[in-house]
Amino acid sequence: MGDKQDSEKFRNFALAFLREAKEDLESAEDLLDSERYSRVVFFCQQAVEKSVKALLEMEHIFVAEHDLSSFFVKFIYNNKDYNEFKEKINLLFEIIDFFEGEAGKTRYPKEKGGKVVTPTEIYKIEDASSSLDKGNEAYSIVRQIFIKKFKFKESEIK
């Protein structure tokens, strides 16, 4: 009985992570319109992180970290159960790699060229647009896997 309850809990968390990823992408789109580029990149990084965590939850893996590449490689990328999605998994790995470390860089001032700069000064529209494309792609890939591999209904994911 505990295994069934645990599976249901992981499934519920997976769906919750995926729904939050979609919310983050919608926030990023709104922020792009208001030219808040560092925030767009931040929310896209968050969306990718939550999308990947949704996949990990389906494998009964909970991860509290922000940088997920090693967990992704161990439990998804090298998992033969994902072979039919290999091309999509490769792309997802590239997107994870792109966002590695961005959670901190998008939020905190740093020194650059002897001057203190804020993320708002560093990130440009190209960064934001590229991040939004990658965030949407990652979400879409995970969504497709949820539907094909895990037999979720479109209506469950929303």
Summary of the structure (lengths in Angstrom):
residues: 158
radius of gyration: 16.5
end to end distance: 29.2
largest distance: 60.4
contacts: 489
relative contact order: 0.18
helix: 75%
strand: 4%
